């Protein structure tokens, strides 16, 4: 219950932000407005609106469509600013959208009909004459579900046993906290590896340990457990999760897999789908598209085509099963048609001939002498077979694809595979050139008794044998399927419920899992939450409160992006903390995936040292020299490069976000230089205005280029995404001195600063002590007084024709702010080698002036310590350009 007030505050903050930028909000004009007749309450209104308009015309912005859970502002006029809202005063009301209708295919309604619950009863007097607007603000569906989950009666067993702080039992083994094991369940590691031979070849040691340990624990029936899998970037987290889910699918455990977003859950579902298809392709190499997917179900608002998950999506599955169970297109009709064809095609042909003769006689009687072309028995059989076989094959394929084996049963599945093979063989023989109508009529007329295998019979006998086998398999399958009590197509909702009851592995967002409460089905045994560190603790309660969940597995990395929080107050109260992070802080055991396959060692060494205590190793793949591909020529371009944009300046857009036009120009230039090969590029910015501006400038320039792909998005949009090259546009320019100097109001102070810098550059130094003591600077920091302010500098070394000392100006600021700057600079100076710091500290005097020290170009001056355990360091003279290498620019 501690989440209630932070949740309310976060909703308030998000609503406040949207109201502040209301000029960009989607809005629509009201066509008709009346009290709802369907509900006996005065606060519900039927509101018909015209086409929605979105003033925010940023490139790539999806057009708004209303959905239940939307919060609207209903006003007499479209507000353009906060002052408009104050002017409108009482002539407005908040509305909560409960239902949307009249916006789909086949609708005759000109607008969209909304059923809206209002905060203040609307004054209906003279309303028809007024131009009323509905403005969209936010959607609170997820927040509603969190609220309801928090107010549910009692907690589930897994919450009581595992999540409560006093239930986490810890034992210190080699400084690793581990959760207590069940004494009644023996560890079955070898048995699990023996049961699933795909695990060991496809996973490294840390991944294998995480999967096997998780499966061992979830097999326990005596106690609930919660496993944590810690997956830093590039360590194969998604692969590990998909292999785990694939193994659990084989164990027939009912599993719910959740993630914070539709993109994240669809990515996991697509990986599992791929594994399932690959396993069936191994079993049935002649039928590559023939695989049983009824055990897997994905539901929610996802891009089915982009992720190639259409076959497992609920909407598509319901559509296919409606076709399979329908009276005209259904499996009974298809089976009956083929049986009637194989048994009675001769009589069907005779009837066809009689009908054709009667038609010809009628035409002659009507003085239309044209004679119809007669069709031979062979042609008639081939045409009828094409029609019946095509429908039957499609129906069998749909049944096998969208019904799980536990419903259609293994022997029926094998019979369907045999039936398809028989139909293919029959078709091959039926369409051979040397087959005649007389031979074919003999096949269908005589009662053949064939006991000899088909491959040793003559052609006509083989055809008769396959016909006999088809009839036998069809009749047996028909009786067996008819006894399964498959749902009726007349009730679509029953097919939806059937899909949930049939699936043993369900995928959806954590918020959408709330819908499972109202579906009558077998209880979920295992909950898996991917990207768990991005999911708010309170949002995890939604799937965890589902009845009778026994075990849970959380996969994530608390060092990566947390959940998005609108309110600073709620954020400071820890509202954005995830369940994954909370359990980590409580000392719950975690399975660390310890080998990364994505980053070059020069890139991975910093996050490894900073966030993961050097516990992540680089895979042999990324250590290989061929992995360091130089896409751009020039010594400054290495595994990573920092480009100083000195002339840029950030500006705000209408939505109060930031963009930097100089950085946009640099990004476009880099893309132009990179446009030469098979490369995928991700352009990231923390500001939506910058993303939109880059997308607008790019337009469709790089679209439809299969070998060259560019994706532009915000940081959270790239979570878990891999690209060959990442370009980060930070927008904010980091020249603190320039910023501080531009903010100086006194022209006299500005002139004094410039004069002092001119004197310092000529070698003059004040007699007073200008040094600043710090932990790591080793006397290379200096401060120079300008009125009430101080210019803070440090001694650096750059490479020109020689290595030479230079003075770097960091900022101009009051004395009380210097310690904060020094603390930040210490983090940089700690990366310097002792030799480099000692050279920076050397002073050379020429008379009364301090002159820069020089070293020969052959000197081996190393600036940075190694951040990894490899012992390697980066020398200044490695790839220097304009006095700076790609490593030096990292400052």
C-alpha positions in Angstrom: 0.0 0.0 0.0 3.1 2.2 0.2 2.8 2.8 -3.6 -0.7 4.4 -3.5 0.3 8.0 -2.9 3.4 8.0 -5.2 1.2 6.4 -7.9 -1.4 9.2 -7.6 1.4 11.9 -7.5 2.9 10.4 -10.7 -0.4 10.5 -12.5 -0.9 14.1 -11.4 2.6 15.1 -12.6 2.0 13.4 -16.0 -1.4 15.1 -16.3 0.2 18.5 -15.4 2.9 18.1 -18.0 0.4 17.4 -20.7 -1.8 20.3 -19.7 1.2 22.6 -19.8 1.8 21.6 -23.5 -1.9 21.3 -24.4 -1.4 23.2 -27.7 0.2 20.1 -29.1 -2.4 17.7 -27.8 -4.7 15.7 -30.2 -8.2 17.2 -30.3 -11.5 16.7 -32.2 -14.7 18.7 -32.6 -17.9 17.2 -31.1 -20.6 16.3 -33.6 -23.2 15.1 -31.2 -23.5 15.0 -27.4 -26.2 13.4 -25.2 -26.5 11.5 -22.0 -25.9 7.8 -22.4 -29.1 5.8 -22.8 -27.3 2.5 -22.1 -26.3 3.3 -18.5 -28.5 4.8 -15.9 -26.1 7.3 -14.5 -25.9 11.0 -15.0 -22.1 11.2 -15.4 -22.0 9.1 -18.6 -22.3 10.7 -22.0 -22.3 9.5 -25.6 -20.0 11.8 -27.4 -19.6 11.6 -31.2 -16.5 13.4 -32.5 -15.2 14.3 -35.9 -11.7 13.4 -37.2 -8.9 13.8 -34.7 -6.3 16.5 -35.4 -2.8 16.4 -34.0 -0.9 19.7 -33.8 2.3 17.9 -33.0 3.4 17.2 -36.6 6.8 15.9 -35.8 8.0 13.3 -38.3 7.1 9.7 -37.4 4.4 10.6 -34.9 1.7 8.0 -35.0 -1.9 9.4 -35.6 -3.9 9.4 -32.4 -6.8 6.9 -32.0 -9.0 6.9 -28.9 -9.0 3.8 -26.7 -10.6 3.0 -23.3 -8.8 4.5 -20.4 -8.1 7.9 -22.2 -8.4 11.1 -20.1 -10.0 14.0 -22.1 -10.5 17.6 -21.5 -14.0 18.7 -22.7 -14.2 22.4 -23.4 -16.2 25.0 -25.3 -13.1 25.9 -27.3 -9.8 24.3 -28.1 -7.3 25.7 -25.5 -3.9 26.8 -26.9 -2.2 27.6 -23.6 -2.6 27.5 -19.8 -4.0 31.0 -19.9 -6.9 29.8 -22.2 -7.7 27.2 -19.5 -7.8 29.9 -16.8 -10.1 32.0 -19.1 -12.5 29.1 -19.7 -12.8 28.5 -16.0 -15.9 26.4 -15.3 -16.7 25.8 -19.0 -14.7 22.6 -19.1 -14.7 19.1 -17.6 -12.4 16.1 -17.4 -13.7 13.0 -19.1 -12.7 9.3 -18.8 -13.2 7.2 -22.0 -15.0 3.9 -21.2 -15.9 2.7 -24.6 -15.1 3.3 -28.3 -17.4 2.4 -31.2 -18.3 3.3 -34.7 -14.6 3.6 -35.8 -14.1 0.2 -37.5 -14.6 -1.3 -41.0 -18.2 -1.4 -42.2 -19.3 1.4 -39.9 -21.8 3.9 -41.4 -21.1 6.5 -38.7 -19.3 9.6 -39.9 -17.4 10.1 -36.6 -16.2 8.1 -33.6 -18.6 7.4 -30.8 -17.2 7.6 -27.3 -18.8 6.7 -24.0 -17.3 9.2 -21.6 -17.6 9.5 -17.8 -17.2 13.2 -16.8 -16.0 14.8 -13.7 -18.5 17.6 -13.8 -22.0 17.2 -15.2 -22.2 19.0 -18.6 -24.6 21.9 -19.0 -26.7 20.7 -22.0 -28.4 24.1 -22.4 -27.5 25.6 -25.8 -24.8 22.9 -26.2 -25.8 22.1 -29.8 -25.1 25.6 -30.8 -21.6 25.7 -29.2 -18.4 24.4 -30.8 -17.3 21.8 -28.2 -13.8 20.3 -28.3 -12.4 17.1 -26.8 -8.7 17.2 -26.1 -6.7 14.0 -25.4 -4.4 14.2 -22.4 -3.2 10.8 -21.1 -4.2 7.2 -20.9 -4.4 5.7 -17.4 -5.3 2.0 -18.2 -2.0 0.7 -16.8 -2.4 2.9 -13.7 -5.9 1.6 -13.2 -4.7 -2.0 -13.3 -1.9 -1.3 -10.8 -4.4 0.4 -8.5 -6.8 -2.6 -8.7 -4.0 -5.1 -8.2 -2.8 -3.3 -5.1 -6.4 -3.3 -3.7 -7.0 -7.0 -4.4 -8.0 -9.1 -1.4 -4.9 -10.7 0.0 -1.6 -11.5 -1.7 -0.7 -14.5 -3.8 1.4 -17.3 -2.3 4.5 -16.3 -4.2 4.3 -12.7 -2.9 3.9 -14.0 0.7 6.7 -16.6 0.5 9.3 -14.9 -1.6 8.9 -11.1 -2.0 8.4 -10.2 1.7 11.7 -9.1 3.1 11.7 -11.5 6.0 11.2 -14.5 3.7 14.5 -14.1 1.9 16.8 -16.7 3.5 20.4 -16.2 2.8 23.6 -18.2 3.2 27.0 -16.8 2.6 29.0 -19.0 0.2 32.1 -17.4 -1.2 30.6 -14.0 -0.7 27.6 -14.8 -2.9 24.2 -14.7 -1.4 22.1 -17.7 -2.4 18.4 -18.5 -1.8 17.7 -21.5 0.4 17.0 -24.7 -1.6 14.2 -27.3 -1.1 15.6 -30.3 0.8 12.9 -32.6 -0.6 13.8 -32.0 -4.3 17.1 -33.5 -5.6 19.0 -31.4 -8.0 18.4 -32.8 -11.5 21.1 -30.9 -13.6 22.3 -34.0 -15.5 18.7 -35.1 -16.1 17.7 -31.7 -17.5 20.7 -31.7 -19.8 19.9 -35.2 -20.9 16.2 -34.3 -21.6 17.1 -31.2 -23.6 20.1 -31.8 -25.8 19.8 -28.3 -27.3 20.8 -26.5 -24.2 24.5 -27.3 -23.9 25.5 -26.6 -27.5 23.7 -23.3 -27.7 24.5 -21.7 -24.3 27.8 -20.7 -22.6 28.5 -21.8 -19.1 26.9 -18.9 -17.2 23.8 -19.0 -19.5 23.5 -22.8 -19.0 23.9 -22.5 -15.2 21.1 -19.9 -15.1 18.7 -22.0 -17.3 19.4 -25.3 -15.6 19.2 -23.9 -12.0 15.9 -22.1 -12.9 14.4 -25.3 -14.3 15.5 -27.3 -11.2 13.8 -24.9 -8.9 10.5 -24.5 -10.8 10.1 -28.2 -10.9 9.7 -28.1 -7.1 6.1 -28.6 -5.8 6.8 -28.0 -2.1 7.7 -24.3 -2.1 7.6 -21.2 -4.2 10.8 -19.7 -5.7 11.8 -16.6 -7.5 14.9 -16.7 -9.7 16.8 -13.6 -10.8 18.9 -13.7 -14.0 21.2 -10.7 -14.3 21.9 -9.9 -17.9 24.2 -7.0 -18.7 24.2 -5.6 -22.2 25.3 -8.0 -24.9 25.5 -11.1 -22.7 22.8 -13.0 -24.5 20.0 -12.3 -22.1 17.2 -12.7 -24.8 18.8 -15.8 -26.1 19.0 -17.2 -22.6 15.3 -16.4 -21.9 14.1 -17.9 -25.2 16.0 -21.1 -24.5 14.6 -21.2 -21.0 11.1 -20.7 -22.3 11.6 -23.3 -25.0 12.7 -25.9 -22.4 9.8 -25.0 -20.1 7.4 -25.4 -23.1 8.6 -28.9 -23.6 7.9 -29.6 -19.9 4.3 -28.6 -20.4 4.4 -26.0 -17.6 1.7 -23.3 -18.0 3.8 -20.2 -18.3 3.1 -16.5 -18.5 5.9 -14.3 -20.0 5.6 -10.5 -19.4 7.7 -7.4 -20.3 7.2 -3.7 -19.8 6.5 -2.9 -23.5 4.9 -4.5 -26.5 8.2 -4.3 -28.4 10.1 -6.1 -25.7 7.5 -8.9 -25.3 7.2 -9.4 -29.0 11.0 -9.7 -29.4 11.0 -12.6 -26.8 8.0 -14.3 -28.4 9.6 -14.1 -31.8 12.7 -15.8 -30.5 10.7 -18.6 -28.9 8.7 -19.0 -32.1 11.9 -19.3 -34.1 13.2 -22.1 -31.8 9.9 -24.0 -32.1 9.9 -23.8 -35.9 13.5 -24.9 -36.1 12.7 -28.0 -34.0 9.8 -29.0 -36.2 11.8 -28.4 -39.4 14.3 -30.9 -38.0 11.4 -33.4 -37.4 9.6 -32.8 -40.7 12.1 -31.6 -43.2 9.7 -32.0 -46.2 7.1 -29.8 -44.5 9.1 -26.7 -43.5 5.9 -24.7 -42.6 4.3 -27.5 -40.7 4.6 -27.0 -37.0 2.4 -27.0 -34.0 2.1 -23.5 -32.5 -1.1 -23.8 -30.5 0.8 -23.9 -27.2 2.1 -20.4 -27.8 -0.2 -17.3 -27.6 0.7 -13.7 -27.9 -1.9 -11.0 -27.2 -1.8 -7.2 -27.1 -1.2 -4.3 -29.4 1.9 -5.4 -31.3 3.3 -5.1 -34.8 2.7 -8.7 -35.9 4.1 -8.3 -39.4 7.3 -6.5 -38.4 8.3 -9.2 -35.8 6.9 -12.1 -37.9 4.7 -13.3 -35.0 1.4 -13.2 -36.8 0.9 -17.0 -36.4 0.8 -16.8 -32.6 -1.1 -13.6 -32.1 -4.5 -13.9 -30.6 -6.4 -11.9 -33.2 -4.9 -13.9 -36.1 -5.4 -17.2 -34.4 -9.1 -16.5 -33.7 -9.6 -15.6 -37.4 -7.9 -18.9 -38.5 -9.9 -21.0 -36.0 -13.1 -19.4 -37.1 -12.3 -20.6 -40.6 -11.4 -24.1 -39.3 -14.6 -24.5 -37.3 -17.0 -22.8 -39.8 -19.8 -24.7 -41.5 -18.7 -23.9 -45.0 -14.9 -23.6 -44.7 -14.4 -25.7 -41.6 -12.6 -29.0 -41.1 -15.8 -31.1 -41.2 -16.7 -29.7 -44.6 -13.2 -30.2 -46.0 -12.9 -33.8 -44.7 -16.4 -34.7 -46.0 -15.7 -33.2 -49.4 -12.5 -35.2 -49.9 -14.1 -38.5 -48.6 -17.0 -38.0 -51.0 -14.6 -37.2 -53.8 -12.5 -40.4 -53.2 -15.6 -42.6 -52.9 -18.0 -41.1 -55.5 -16.1 -39.1 -58.1 -17.4 -41.5 -60.8 -21.1 -40.8 -60.0 -20.2 -37.1 -59.7 -18.8 -37.2 -63.2 -21.9 -38.9 -64.5 -24.1 -36.3 -62.9 -21.8 -33.5 -64.4 -22.2 -35.0 -67.9 -26.0 -35.2 -67.6 -26.2 -31.6 -66.3 -24.0 -30.5 -69.2 -26.1 -32.3 -71.8 -29.3 -30.8 -70.4 -27.7 -27.3 -70.5 -26.7 -27.9 -74.2 -30.2 -29.0 -75.1 -31.6 -25.9 -73.4 -29.3 -23.6 -75.4 -30.2 -25.3 -78.6 -33.9 -24.8 -77.8 -33.2 -21.1 -77.3 -31.5 -21.0 -80.7 -28.0 -20.6 -79.2 -26.2 -23.3 -81.2 -22.8 -23.0 -79.5 -21.7 -26.3 -78.0 -19.9 -26.5 -74.7 -16.5 -28.1 -74.7 -16.9 -31.6 -73.1 -14.6 -32.4 -70.2 -12.9 -35.8 -69.9 -13.1 -37.9 -66.8 -9.4 -37.3 -66.2 -9.8 -33.5 -66.5 -12.9 -33.6 -64.2 -11.1 -35.6 -61.5 -8.0 -33.3 -61.6 -10.2 -30.2 -61.3 -12.2 -31.7 -58.4 -9.1 -32.9 -56.7 -7.4 -29.5 -56.9 -10.4 -27.8 -55.2 -10.9 -30.4 -52.5 -7.2 -31.0 -51.8 -6.4 -27.3 -51.6 -9.1 -26.7 -49.0 -8.2 -29.8 -47.1 -4.5 -29.1 -47.0 -5.1 -25.6 -45.8 -7.5 -26.8 -43.1 -5.2 -29.5 -41.9 -2.3 -27.1 -41.8 -4.3 -24.6 -39.8 -5.5 -27.3 -37.3 -1.9 -28.4 -36.7 -0.6 -24.9 -36.5 -3.2 -23.4 -34.1 -4.2 -26.3 -31.9 -1.7 -27.7 -29.4 -0.8 -31.3 -29.4 -2.3 -32.0 -26.0 -5.7 -31.1 -27.6 -5.5 -32.8 -31.0 -3.3 -35.6 -29.5 0.0 -36.9 -30.8 -1.5 -39.7 -32.9 -3.8 -37.4 -34.7 -1.0 -35.0 -35.4 1.0 -37.8 -36.9 -2.0 -38.9 -39.0 -2.3 -35.3 -40.3 1.4 -35.4 -41.3 0.7 -38.8 -43.0 -2.4 -37.4 -44.7 -0.5 -34.5 -46.3 2.1 -36.9 -47.6 -0.5 -39.1 -49.0 -2.3 -36.2 -50.7 1.0 -35.0 -52.2 1.7 -38.5 -53.5 -1.8 -38.9 -54.9 -1.5 -35.6 -56.7 1.9 -36.5 -58.2 0.5 -39.7 -59.7 -2.8 -38.1 -60.8 -1.1 -35.4 -62.8 1.3 -37.7 -64.7 1.1 -37.3 -68.5 0.7 -41.0 -69.3 -2.4 -41.5 -67.1 -5.6 -42.0 -69.1 -9.3 -41.6 -68.2 -9.9 -45.3 -68.6 -7.1 -46.2 -66.1 -8.3 -43.6 -63.7 -11.9 -44.8 -63.9 -10.7 -48.3 -63.2 -8.9 -47.0 -60.0 -12.2 -45.4 -58.7 -14.6 -48.1 -59.9 -13.1 -51.4 -58.9 -12.7 -52.4 -55.3 -9.0 -52.7 -55.0 -7.5 -54.8 -52.2 -3.9 -53.8 -52.1 -1.6 -55.2 -49.4 1.7 -54.8 -51.1 3.6 -51.6 -50.2 3.1 -48.8 -52.7 6.7 -48.5 -53.8 6.7 -52.0 -55.4 3.3 -51.7 -57.2 2.7 -50.7 -60.8 1.5 -47.1 -61.2 -2.2 -47.7 -61.4 -2.1 -50.0 -58.4 -0.1 -47.4 -56.5 -2.7 -44.8 -57.2 -5.4 -47.2 -55.9 -3.4 -48.0 -52.8 -2.9 -44.3 -52.0 -6.6 -43.6 -52.5 -7.4 -46.4 -50.1 -4.9 -45.1 -47.5 -6.3 -41.6 -47.8 -9.8 -42.8 -47.2 -8.7 -44.8 -44.2 -6.7 -41.9 -42.6 -9.5 -39.4 -43.4 -12.2 -41.6 -41.9 -10.2 -42.3 -38.7 -9.2 -38.7 -38.3 -12.7 -37.5 -38.8 -14.0 -39.7 -36.0 -11.2 -38.8 -33.7 -11.5 -35.0 -34.2 -15.2 -35.2 -33.9 -14.8 -36.6 -30.4 -12.6 -33.7 -29.2 -15.5 -31.3 -28.6 -13.9 -28.4 -30.5 -15.6 -25.0 -30.0 -18.4 -23.8 -32.2 -17.8 -20.9 -34.6 -21.1 -19.4 -33.8 -19.6 -17.9 -30.6 -16.4 -16.0 -31.3 -15.9 -15.2 -27.6 -15.8 -19.0 -26.9 -13.0 -19.3 -29.4 -11.0 -16.5 -27.7 -11.4 -18.3 -24.4 -10.5 -21.6 -26.0 -7.2 -20.1 -27.2 -6.3 -19.1 -23.7 -7.3 -22.4 -22.3 -5.3 -24.3 -25.0 -2.0 -22.3 -24.7 0.6 -23.4 -22.3 3.0 -20.4 -23.0 1.3 -17.0 -23.0 3.0 -13.7 -23.9 1.8 -10.2 -23.1 2.8 -7.0 -21.3 2.7 -6.8 -17.5 -0.2 -4.4 -17.7 -2.2 -6.6 -20.2 -1.8 -9.7 -17.9 -4.6 -8.1 -15.9 -7.1 -9.4 -18.5 -6.2 -13.0 -17.6 -8.1 -12.5 -14.3 -11.5 -12.7 -16.1 -10.7 -15.7 -18.2 -11.6 -19.2 -17.0 -8.6 -21.4 -17.6 -6.1 -23.6 -15.8 -3.9 -21.6 -13.4 -0.5 -20.3 -14.5 2.4 -22.2 -12.8 5.3 -20.0 -13.8 5.7 -16.3 -14.3 8.6 -15.0 -16.3 9.3 -11.2 -16.5 11.8 -10.0 -19.1 13.3 -6.5 -18.8 12.2 -6.7 -15.1 14.5 -3.9 -14.1 12.5 -1.5 -16.3 9.2 -2.5 -14.6 8.1 -0.5 -11.5 7.8 -2.6 -8.4 4.1 -1.9 -8.1 3.5 -2.8 -11.8 5.0 -6.2 -11.1 2.1 -6.9 -8.7 -0.3 -7.0 -11.7 0.9 -10.4 -13.0 2.1 -11.6 -9.6 -1.4 -11.3 -8.2 -2.8 -13.8 -10.8 -4.2 -16.8 -8.8 -2.0 -19.8 -8.0 1.3 -18.7 -9.6 3.9 -21.0 -8.0 7.2 -19.7 -9.3 8.7 -16.6 -10.9 11.8 -15.8 -12.9 12.9 -12.1 -13.3 15.4 -11.3 -16.0 17.0 -7.8 -16.1 19.8 -5.5 -15.2 19.3 -2.8 -12.6 22.3 -0.9 -14.0 20.3 -0.1 -17.2 17.4 2.2 -17.8 14.8 2.3 -15.0 11.1 2.8 -15.4 10.0 6.2 -16.6 8.6 8.4 -13.8 6.9 11.8 -14.4 7.0 13.1 -10.8 10.3 14.1 -9.2 8.6 13.6 -5.8 7.6 10.1 -6.6 11.0 9.3 -8.1 12.8 10.5 -5.0 10.5 8.3 -2.9 11.7 5.3 -4.9 8.5 4.8 -6.9 10.6 3.9 -10.0 12.5 1.2 -8.3 11.9 -2.3 -9.7 11.2 -5.5 -7.9 14.4 -6.9 -9.5 16.4 -4.1 -7.8 14.6 -4.4 -4.5 15.4 -8.1 -4.3 19.0 -7.4 -5.3 19.3 -4.9 -2.4 17.8 -7.5 -0.1 20.6 -9.9 -1.0 18.6 -12.3 -3.2 20.8 -14.5 -5.3 21.3 -13.6 -9.0 22.6 -15.7 -11.9 25.0 -13.4 -13.7 25.4 -13.8 -17.4 29.1 -13.2 -17.5 30.2 -13.1 -21.1 29.4 -10.3 -23.5 29.2 -10.8 -27.3 28.3 -7.3 -28.5 30.9 -4.6 -27.7 34.5 -4.2 -28.7 36.7 -4.6 -25.6 37.6 -0.9 -25.8 33.9 -0.1 -25.5 33.0 -2.7 -22.9 35.8 -1.9 -20.5 34.2 1.2 -19.1 30.7 -0.2 -18.2 32.4 -3.4 -17.0 34.6 -1.5 -14.6 32.1 1.1 -13.6 28.9 -1.0 -13.1 29.9 -4.7 -13.1 33.1 -4.8 -11.0 35.0 -6.3 -13.9 33.0 -9.5 -13.7 32.1 -9.5 -17.4 34.5 -11.2 -19.8 34.7 -10.5 -23.5 33.8 -13.3 -25.9 36.5 -14.5 -28.3 34.4 -13.1 -31.1 34.8 -9.5 -30.0 38.5 -10.0 -29.2 39.2 -11.0 -32.8 41.0 -8.4 -34.8 38.4 -8.7 -37.6 35.7 -7.5 -35.2 37.3 -4.0 -35.1 35.9 -2.7 -38.5 36.9 0.8 -39.4 33.9 2.2 -41.3 35.4 5.7 -41.6 38.9 6.5 -42.4 40.9 8.9 -40.2 42.9 8.3 -37.0 40.2 9.7 -34.7 37.7 6.9 -35.6 38.3 3.9 -33.5 36.0 1.5 -31.7 34.5 4.7 -30.2 35.0 8.4 -31.0 34.0 11.6 -29.2 33.3 14.6 -31.4 33.4 18.0 -29.8 30.6 20.2 -31.2 31.9 23.6 -30.1 29.6 25.7 -32.2 26.3 24.1 -31.2 23.6 25.4 -28.9 20.5 23.7 -27.6 17.0 25.3 -28.2 13.6 24.3 -27.0 10.7 23.3 -29.3 7.0 23.8 -28.7 6.8 20.7 -26.5 9.6 22.0 -24.2 12.1 19.4 -25.5 15.6 20.3 -26.7 17.3 20.1 -30.0 20.7 21.2 -31.4 20.9 22.1 -35.1 24.7 21.8 -35.3 24.6 18.3 -33.9 21.9 17.4 -36.4 24.1 18.6 -39.3 27.0 16.5 -38.0 24.8 13.4 -37.7 23.6 13.9 -41.3 27.2 14.3 -42.5 28.3 11.1 -40.7 25.4 9.2 -42.2 26.4 10.5 -45.6 30.0 9.3 -45.1 28.8 5.9 -43.8 26.5 5.3 -46.7 28.6 2.8 -48.6 28.0 -0.7 -47.4 26.0 -3.3 -45.5 25.6 -1.3 -42.2 22.9 -0.9 -39.7 23.1 2.4 -37.8 21.2 3.6 -34.7 21.0 7.3 -34.0 20.1 8.0 -30.4 19.2 11.1 -28.5 17.8 11.6 -25.0 15.5 14.4 -26.4 12.4 13.7 -28.5 12.7 17.0 -30.3 16.2 16.1 -31.5 14.9 12.7 -32.6 12.0 14.3 -34.5 14.3 16.9 -36.1 16.7 14.2 -37.3 13.9 12.1 -38.7 12.5 15.1 -40.5 15.8 16.0 -42.1 16.4 12.4 -43.1 12.9 12.0 -44.6 12.9 8.9 -46.8 16.4 9.2 -48.0 17.7 5.9 -46.6 14.4 4.0 -46.7 14.2 0.9 -49.0 17.9 0.3 -48.9 18.1 -3.3 -47.8 21.9 -3.2 -47.1 21.9 0.2 -45.4 19.5 0.7 -42.5 19.1 3.8 -40.2 17.0 3.8 -37.1 16.4 7.0 -35.1 15.0 7.0 -31.6 15.2 7.9 -28.0 17.4 6.1 -25.5 14.5 3.9 -24.1 13.5 3.0 -27.7 16.9 1.4 -28.2 16.8 -0.8 -25.1 18.1 -4.2 -26.1 18.6 -3.2 -29.8 21.8 -4.1 -31.6 23.2 -2.1 -34.5 26.6 -2.0 -36.2 27.2 1.6 -35.4 25.6 3.8 -32.7 25.6 7.6 -33.1 24.6 9.4 -29.9 23.5 13.1 -30.1 23.6 14.5 -26.6 22.2 17.9 -27.7 23.6 19.7 -24.7 26.9 21.3 -25.4 29.4 20.7 -22.6 31.6 23.8 -22.7 30.9 25.0 -19.2 33.2 28.0 -19.5 31.5 29.3 -22.6 28.1 28.8 -20.9 29.2 30.5 -17.7 30.9 33.3 -19.7 27.8 34.0 -21.8 25.7 34.3 -18.6 27.9 37.0 -17.2 25.9 40.2 -17.1 28.8 42.6 -16.5 30.7 43.7 -19.6 33.5 44.7 -17.3 33.8 41.2 -15.9 33.9 39.7 -19.3 36.7 42.0 -20.4 38.6 41.2 -17.2 38.3 37.5 -18.0 39.5 37.9 -21.6 42.4 40.0 -20.4 43.4 37.5 -17.7 43.3 34.6 -20.2 45.5 36.6 -22.6 48.1 37.2 -19.9 48.0 33.6 -18.7 48.5 32.3 -22.3 51.6 34.5 -22.6 53.2 32.8 -19.5 52.3 35.3 -16.7 51.4 33.8 -13.4 50.2 35.7 -10.2 52.5 35.7 -7.2 49.9 34.2 -5.0 49.3 30.4 -4.9 46.9 29.4 -7.6 47.0 25.6 -7.0 44.0 23.6 -6.0 44.4 20.5 -3.9 42.4 17.4 -4.9 42.5 13.6 -4.6 43.8 12.9 -8.1 45.0 16.1 -9.7 48.6 16.0 -8.4 48.9 19.8 -8.6 47.7 20.1 -12.2 44.6 22.2 -11.3 44.8 26.0 -11.1 42.4 28.8 -10.2 42.7 32.4 -11.2 40.6 35.2 -9.5 38.5 37.5 -11.6 36.6 39.9 -9.4 34.3 37.7 -7.3 34.7 34.7 -9.6 37.5 32.2 -10.4 38.7 30.7 -13.7 39.5 27.0 -13.1 42.1 25.4 -15.4 44.2 22.2 -15.6 47.5 21.3 -17.3 47.1 18.9 -20.2 49.4 17.5 -22.8 48.6 17.6 -26.5 50.4 16.3 -29.6 51.4 18.7 -32.3 54.8 18.4 -33.9 56.0 17.7 -30.4 54.2 16.7 -27.2 53.5 20.0 -25.4 51.8 21.1 -22.2 48.6 23.1 -22.6 46.2 24.8 -20.2 42.6 23.6 -20.4 40.0 26.1 -19.2 37.1 24.2 -17.5 34.8 26.9 -16.0 34.4 30.3 -14.4 32.4 30.1 -11.2 32.2 31.4 -7.6 34.6 30.1 -4.9 31.9 28.0 -3.2 31.1 26.0 -6.4 34.8 25.0 -7.0 34.7 21.9 -4.7 31.8 20.4 -6.7 33.7 20.9 -10.0 36.9 19.5 -8.5 35.1 16.4 -7.4 33.8 15.9 -11.0 37.3 16.5 -12.4 38.8 14.0 -10.0 36.8 11.2 -11.7 38.6 12.2 -15.0 42.0 12.5 -13.4 41.8 9.1 -11.8 41.9 7.6 -15.3 45.3 9.2 -15.9 48.5 7.3 -15.5 51.0 8.4 -12.9 53.6 9.2 -15.6 51.1 11.5 -17.4 50.2 13.4 -14.2 53.8 13.8 -13.2 54.6 15.3 -16.7 51.6 17.6 -16.4 52.9 18.8 -13.0 56.4 19.7 -14.4 57.0 23.5 -14.5 59.5 25.2 -16.8 60.3 28.8 -16.3 61.9 31.3 -18.8 62.8 34.3 -16.7 59.6 35.5 -15.0 57.3 33.5 -17.3 56.1 30.0 -17.1 56.5 28.3 -20.4 55.1 24.9 -21.6 57.3 21.8 -21.3 58.0 19.8 -24.5 58.8 16.2 -25.2 60.1 14.6 -28.4 57.6 12.9 -30.7 59.3 9.6 -30.1 58.3 9.7 -26.4 55.9 7.0 -25.3 53.4 9.1 -23.2 50.4 7.1 -22.0 47.5 9.1 -20.7 44.9 6.6 -19.6 45.1 3.6 -17.3 43.4 0.4 -18.4 39.8 0.0 -17.3 39.9 -3.8 -17.9 42.1 -6.5 -16.5 44.1 -6.9 -19.8 46.8 -4.5 -18.7 46.5 -2.5 -22.0 46.7 1.3 -22.0 46.0 3.9 -24.7 48.9 6.1 -25.7 48.4 9.6 -26.8 50.2 9.1 -30.0 47.9 6.3 -31.1 45.7 7.9 -33.8 46.3 11.5 -32.9 44.6 14.1 -35.0 44.6 17.8 -34.3 46.4 16.9 -31.1 43.6 14.5 -29.9 42.8 10.8 -30.3 39.4 9.1 -29.9 40.4 8.2 -26.3 41.4 11.7 -25.4 38.1 13.0 -26.6 36.4 10.9 -23.9 37.0 13.6 -21.4 
